[in-house]
Structure formats: structure tokens, C-alpha cells
Amino acid sequence: MKTKITVLYYLRKSKVNAQAQMPIYQRITINGQRFDVSTGLFIEELKWSSEASKMKGNTEEARMFNGRLDMMRAIVYETEKKLFMNQIEITFESFKNEFQGKKERARMLIPIFQEHNRKIKELVGQEYAPGTLERYETSLKHTKSFLLWKYNLTDINIEKIDHPFIMEYEFYLRSERKCANNTAVKYIKNFHKIINQCLANGWLNKDPFSNYKAKVKEVVRDFLSEAEIEQMINKEFVSERLELVRDIFIFSCFTGLAYIDVKQLTLDNIALGIDGDKWIFKNRQKTDTASKIPLLPMAQEIIDKYAEHPVCKNEKRLLPILTNQKMNAYLKEIADVCEIKKELTFHIARHTFATTVTLSNGVPLETVSKMLGHTSLKTTQHYAKILDKKISEDMMILKTKFASKVLFFALQINLNPYFLIAALNILFFKSLNLASLYL
């Protein structure tokens, strides 16, 4: 938008001096906003032309007087030209500061970043999880290290942050910090949030991220197969410690709950659902979105097994879960004992629930997403993998539908017997598959 600047001179009649003269003020208007400045000149009201905004007449005195007003007007437009030549956006604030010789205080990156993190810290437990604060603190630490590495600075004016700065920062994360692609992208994303705040506050005129593109690579997550779940369930452990960890891991496989959510479970989270059976009602710690999960028999058995455990009784927990670090360490032992050739972590249980327990057994992706507490199906797709077995079963249903149509038309129009036999074969073998589910 083109900036419109106008200059007007007027008398301030409320400030008449002893010589019956009135002060002349200069009114500068920038896109509808205005401020007034004293010219330091005085004049009698009879000598002043309000319409022309100057002294009346063509005398030497009038020419000199009006010449001074013209010079003051020229300074206004020189200020506009200076801002334009320096590629500074002409706003009311920037013009006024430049005209009055006021320099805006330089806004530095690190204090802005620190203030952002301070606000997150204040809201941990309300709007943010502790892990969110930890990630931003780490991001701040990497930003400080980058400034020293690249510029030998402890801080930088945010106006100096441009596209090359972003690219160098990403290079630093990948090369010096040895960050994998997705980790580097996450740190850049955290930094981008700080820049967006600067843009929203009007502290930056250009977005240094405007030409930056980063892509998160999909990570293939492990999950347990039905056979591996059964193998783990049926394994008898000599150690009560490993048995406990196995049970809680299996509980998560049949509920889809993350570690922190299992840890927070109490009897208050169990209630009757819409179908009259027991459900788990729990707001996820990470996103504060609701998870509503019907309690499967295997999960209920585990709850019953530990109902009288001292930790459950004394701390009013649903399950006596250990720390996440210990759970993951013991799961590696369990994997060895059960001869499972996968790097077991507690979070694999959540992927197992999404893929093996639900989606592979015909539960729609939308339902799985709701139980996992996701707000986007795209997120659920990272957890739930479509297996070849499921594709085969779904396509068999499609083949059956087509075969039924072929059979119908064959009976109607006396179709070639070979097509009729093929349709009957598909229907026959499909019926055997369906029957096997109930035998």
C-alpha cells in the first residue's frame, strides 16, 4: 500500500504570547494517523492565511517567513525518502521515530527466545507438557551455540536474521550437532515459532522463512505381530520384575495408551461407556485431547491382577508402573527372553494397538484415531500400518461382491458357464474363509 503523507500548518490560538502572537504548529499525517510539532515560529492572527497555511502578502518578511515553512515541509519529505532508500517500511511509528531522531531499541534474539520459554514454563501442566519446555530449552541452547560457532556472537539483532541465516543454522544442526533429518527439522520448527512471534508483533518486516522448505521423513515404527504378542503373553518369567513390565506393556498394547498416560491412570478413569461396558476415559498428557477406549478383556485381566498391589493401594494408581527408563531397559531383556528380534520400547505398544490389535482386525482408521486421542488422521497413519493380510481380506470382500454381481447377471441372461463356475468358486472359498473365523 502506498504511504500517504500530508503536511499542514495551523495556529494554536490557546497559546497567545504577550505580543498577541500565536505559535504555528506543523501537523504531519501518515495514512490517517497524525502528530503535531511546534515550528518555533509566532505570528499575529491577522497576518495568517488558514486556507494557504502561510503568511499573507508578498513582502520580504512574508517571503522569508514562508520560506522557513517550506524548508520544514521539505524535511518531512526528506524523511520519507530516507526511509524508502534504506528499505524501511514507512509506518506511522517508523516515520515519527526517524523524523524526531529517535532510534528504536534493537530487539535481540536471545531475550525474546528466553521470554518465550519463560511463558511456557509458567504454563507447564496447564497448556504444555514438561517435554515441550525441555525441547524449547534445548533449541535455545543450540541457537546460542550456533551464534558463537558462525558469528562469534552471544546474541544477534533479529533484523539480521535472513534466509542465509536459516540455511546456515540448519547446516550447523546437521553437521556440528550431528542431528538426523527429523531432529534438525524439529529444532528449526521451534526456531520458526520465535520468528513468527516477532513477525506478529511487528518487529520484523520480512519473514526469513518465506523461501525455506523442510520435509520430515517418515520413520518406519516397529510393532508386534499377533504371534509376538501371544509369545510374550504365554512366556513364564522367573523374575517378578520382568513379569510386571511385560503385563503393563501388554496392557498398553490393548489400550493404546502412552507411558505417561498409563502412569496417571486411576480407578476414576474407568467408567461405563455408551454400550454399558467398562471404558477408559483419559485426557492425553501430551495434547490434552480426550481418549475414550473400550476396555478389552486382556486389559481388564491385568487391572484385576494388580488391584491389590501395594503401589496401587497406597498411591491410588491403576497399575504399579516403573519409570520410563526402567520399563524400556527391562523390555530389552524381555525381547531377548521371548526371542523377539525387535528393539522394544514402551511406545511400540501404542503402535501395536493401532496396527495389530485394532486396524488389522477391521477397526476403521477413524475409530483408531479417536481412541488414540489424535486430532488428525494423518497422525494416526504414522501409528497404524496397513498389513498385507488386511489388504488380502479387504480385496476378498471386493471379489465376493463382484462375484455376486456376475452370478446375478449369469442367471438373468444365461451367461457363459465358465463365468458362472468362476463366480461360484469365489463365493465358495470366501464362505470357507468366513466359516474358519468361527470354528
Order of alpha helices (4+ residues) and beta strands (2+ residues): beta-beta-beta-beta-beta-alpha-alpha-alpha-alpha-alpha-alpha-alpha-alpha-alpha-beta-beta-beta-alpha-alpha-alpha-alpha-alpha-alpha-alpha-alpha
